[in-house]
Amino acid sequence: MAGMDEAIAMLMAVREGRSPPLAGLGAAAPTTEAEAWAIQRGVLARLGGRIGGYKCATPPGKPPSAAALNAAFIKPSPTPWPVAKGGLIGIETEIAFRLGRDLPARATAYSREEVLGAVAGCFPAVEMVETRYADPKAVTPLEAAADHIAHAGLVCGADVPDWRARDLPGLTVRQTCGAEVQVEKVGGNPSGDPVAPLVWLANHLPTMGLHLEAGQVVTTGSCTGLLWVQGGQRVVGEFLGFGAVVVDLA
């Protein structure tokens, strides 16, 4: 991809504060999913990071999506999180899984049962969201993918011991920021069932030259929608009876 280095440089310039948010990647924009993943991995390499997991979603009637997560920004709850003075950060409460063993590429697709058999833990999570674009709704899906779908980090709650016996799609999610309850509702996962995108990802990653590995975390889409908030507040994302995640926005 001729423009890959340029795309990586443009995204890194925003991350490092050397450029304002981008209108888009212009001529350097990826034209295939493989190119978008190559840009993701190039940015991660420039950050000195490694893949610690993935975010993914398979919303009905829409194309599935996924992006790699930098292991350096996967944090346990509770944790502080920096927010630029006067700036905003996005927050989303989600259900996440941790792999207990690898799911390497193979000729036949992994079944739901096989994928769940490789899961070592399930827990609530809050995804921290920052975009490198001036208007993320104005860029193409491939440009969004190149920017790790606006991922900034993931804060993980404690493992839920009996998660396999729970109705994961039917959990009540509640997200608060400061003294305000922003969202409280039943369900809300964009894929309906949070296991669905995990199974899709296990079978899709090999087409991008990757695979799920033991220890990696997979978060499965926002149950609250994306909400932008200011720093100086405590965020609590929880599923009632399933645990909570606490983030103190600096």
Secondary structure, 3 states (H helix, E strand, C coil): CCCHHHHHHHHHHHHCCCCCCECCCHHHCCCCHHHHHHHHHHHHHHCCCCEEEEEEECCCCCCCEEEEEEHHHEEECCEEECCCCCCEEEEEEEEEEEECCCECCCCCCCCHHHHHHCEEEEEEEEEEECCCECCHHHCCHHHHHHCHHHEEEEEECCCCCCHHHCCHHHCEEEEEECCEEEEEEECCCCCCCCHHHHHHHHHHHHHHCCCECCCCEEEEEECCCCEEEECCCEEEEEECCCEEEEEEEC
